[in-house]
């Protein structure tokens, strides 16, 4: 995997902000895949006494897909769009929690991205020792105007 441009801070590629931005950095991106990194926080959103619940890995994957989409949009001189995680056929993990302070690498590979905004990605989370900790195939939707789906009047006919 290689990039055609120098990478910017992850905030440039994803619409998430504040406590909802879970990724620390985008490490690599190309037209088919991306790799992001997160250091599991020692406090904050979602954290339990035992650590970060491994189901949060699904959001790590989704945000890495968002970073991939944002990187691709910017390389085409387009705006970064809002996207949606539709779901996963299977999310498998080797542990119930990610340890606070653990460095995780999230890799996403685009299996399909349709002109209608529907996509499918193969996703994997690895620990510092390169051991696979979680994997999933996730489906996403990136509509032309994502704000139409999240406005207060969306779906009300107003």
N, C-alpha and C positions, 0 to 999 in steps of 0.2 A: 504494500500500500504506500502510495506517495501522494503528496499534495502538489498542486500546481501554484499555490500561493502560500505566503506565510500566514500562519493561523493567528487570528485575533482572539481576545478573551471570549469565553463561551457566551457571554451575555449578548454578543453581536449576532449570534446564530439562533438563539431560542427566544421565544416571547416571555418565558418565565422570569419572575423577578422576586426579590426578597426571599422569604423563607421557602417559597415554592421552587426556587432554582436549586436543584439538588446536585448538579454536576459542578466539579471544580474547574475542569478544563477539557477542551477538545484537543486530543493529541495528534490525530491524523484524519484526513478525509480525502476521498476521491469520488468519482462518479457512481461507484457501486457500494461503498462502505465507509464506515467511520469508526474511530476508537476514541472513547472519552475516559476520563478518570475522575474518581471521587475518593476522598478520604472520609471514611464513615465518621460522622461527627460524634463528639462526646456529650453533646446536649442538643436540645432543640426538638424540632418537629419529628414525630413518629417514634422517637427513641424510647425504649423500655429499659428496665433495670438490666436485663440480659443482653441488651444491645439493640441494633437496628433489625426489626423483623425482616426476614428475607423476602417477604412479599413486596417490600419497597423496591426490590430489584426490578420489578416490572416497571416501576416509574423511572428508575435509572435507565432502563432500556428505551422506554418511550422518549425520554428527554435526549438520549443519544440519537435516536431517529430524528427528532426535531432539530438537533444540531446539524445532522447530515443534510436535512432538507434546507435549513438556513444557509449552510455553506454552499450548497448547489444553487440556491436562489441568488446569493450575492455574487457568485462567479458568473452568473448570467445577467448581472446588473438589475436584478429584480428585488422586490421587497420580501423580507422574511414574513411568512404567513403563520397564522394560527392553525394547528392541526389537532386531531383527536385520536386517542387510543381507542380503538373499537373493541379489542379483546385479544384473547390468546386461546389457541386450541389446547395448549399444554404449557404449563410453567413448571419446571422441575428444578429443585434446589437440593443441595447436599446437606444443608444445615437450616435450622430454624431462625438463626440470627446471624447478622454480620457484626463482628467485634468492633467496638469503637476504636478509632485510630487505624483500622485496617485500610489499606489502599486497594481499591477495586478498579479493574479495567473492564470497560464495557465495549464490546464489539458488536456492531450491527452490519449485516449484509443484506442489501436490497435484492429480494427474490423477484419482485414485480412492483412496478409503479405505473398505474394506468393514467391515461389522459384525464379520467374522471376524478382523480385525486385519491383513489383507493390503492393501498399498497400493502405488501406482505414482506416481512423482514425476519431473517434468522438472527437471533440475538444470543449472546453469551457473556457471562460475567466470570472473570478470572481474578484470583487473589494474587498477592505479590509473588508467590512461588509458581505462578502460571497454572495452578490447579483450577479446573473448571468448577465453579461454585453454583452456577445457575444457567439454565438455558430455556429458551422459549421461541416460538414462532408467533409474532404478533401482527395484527392487522391494524392499519391506520387509515385515516381519512384526512386529506388536506383540501378542503373546499376552496374555491376561488375567493370567496368572501367569508372567512370563518367567523367574523364578528356578527354576521347575520344569524348564526347559530347560538350565540351567547348573549344577545341583547335581551333586555327584559320583555320585549314584545314578541320574541321569537316563538313561533308555534301558537300564538294566541289569536292570530288573525287581525291584530291591531295595527 
